[in-house]
């Protein structure tokens, strides 16, 4: 802080930006800190050594090139899915359906990966095959989210209810597909999973001995694109206007119905991309045990990141790091990995109910309140 | 505001300094220390089923071989490889992976870490890798044991089994072993084994309603002991039998512990003895006689629990006699490995 103030009497633009970023980050930062302290007490009550546990967590998340690579592997789908939820928030919509959109995106990408070359009877070159698989994942996620979007726009049916219901349909459909028509039929297999995707549909790793893949880089690029869309384009302005005041948007001549559907489609596309990237970049197939709960973690990530793409990236790296570091924490201390879920839930609680944090740390309300979604039928 | 930042700066410095005082890792890299790690499938270590049984085998090695033991619970299937390599990179000597789902990751790890011994529980090996042993079980013997028990305990001399599809070899071995065991006691006992082969793979193991309906129709015909072998389908049958006050027999692990709704009438379960299997393989790993390829463990039957007082002493003695005979090879089930 001192450094930026010495630059001149009138604070520079960079300094102002830094200050507003610090203000925005204060509550999430304190929420994380408070959650870790309470988590430490829980670990201690469970008979563990909190310091040893957190050291293990940190080492496992960032302690070696391999650890950092694995954190990036975890953060990749979290960034996409977090952006999905954040973008919907900006449009005044609460997309709880990321979980289902993600699963459908994964299955669609897997299908393009393993079945399409055989159906066409050709080998698809990687330069077409990889984007095609990812694109199909985006498309399915987008369509799946656009349905509750259209229901909201034309009937006023609340998207919270409808995206949850669409989750059930999507997840059970995926379960059926993986157990039935799309099941890997190799003779020794008993798991609900698709066959492996063709080599041409696999995204290369960045380093030969680490699992981190180009999907992570793509995630950062997409985060920048979402930022650009929201703050540098007319469409983004319209989305944000509908988000903060749909009546004003309507009187300003914006097509609110179209914007709601479009926002949901963008959001679902990002969630589908999260699923597709897991298939194309990491797992090379979809399996029922993959990606459980990412769509729900994404809500926490979007909230923690204050629905800003940069915040989402940082929150995703934090959550990815915690999920990844949990393995080493358990290895060193034998504390159940569920502790991590408790800490994540506490972070979410403190971010959502930020009055608690403001009260504990005596922070005055400065910025405008975070509006996530409008009331019922709004 | 400033004060808060000062506090935070201090905390951050403390946090950064923490890794420096990390506890010294146990010396698994040293050749004298035997270290054994276990990786669960997506499930908990205390699942009262495969993961827990395998972990008890590892704990046995801790006691008998003085091994240092540790486990990692997997929360997402994509972490199998990472969790296995967490142990391998720390210099662990043996790693146990539990369940079919970890099969591919275990094979890959065995090739990557040739100096580490791997035990894959319920993972059938199609190629022999010297440092990887798939621990599999003679399901036909387990089925034989509970078939013999059912034949002795049935008052109506009519027993039944409700199973998943017989296209899956272990299910076939359970069901046919059950028939053989009953016939061994008394060829006159009427045995109804029904496989749920009329539906697809997606349905055959997850159809408790069909299982219950099949069990009920058997009981209508006088069957008073039912063996459920086939995931939730079998559980449905066993629960229906228990609710009707008949004898129920579980499968794989001691289902008295995992299926509370059927527990009061749970006579026994056809068990894969994972604990001694894992402990035995870890012992051979230490002694340098690790087999590699596939290793067939032992089959058994679960304790009678609540029904212990209803089982006559001569039946208990007979069961122990049969188990011994099966284990030392003097008694064969005569069941082919898969449906011909």
Interface residues (C-beta under 8 A of the other chain):
Chain A: X1 X26 X29 X33 X51 X52 X54 X55 X56 X58 X59 X63 X66 X70 X73 X176 X179 X180 X183 X188 X190 X191 X192 X211 X278 X282 X283 X287 X289 X290 X291 X292 X323 X324 X326 X327 X328 X330 X331 X332 X334 X336 X337 X361 X363
Chain B: X2 X4 X5 X8 X11 X15 X18 X19 X21 X22 X23 X25 X42 X44 X70 X71 X72 X73 X75 X76 X77 X78 X79 X81 X82 X83 X86 X87 X89 X90 X100 X101 X103 X124 X126 X168 X200 X201 X202 X203
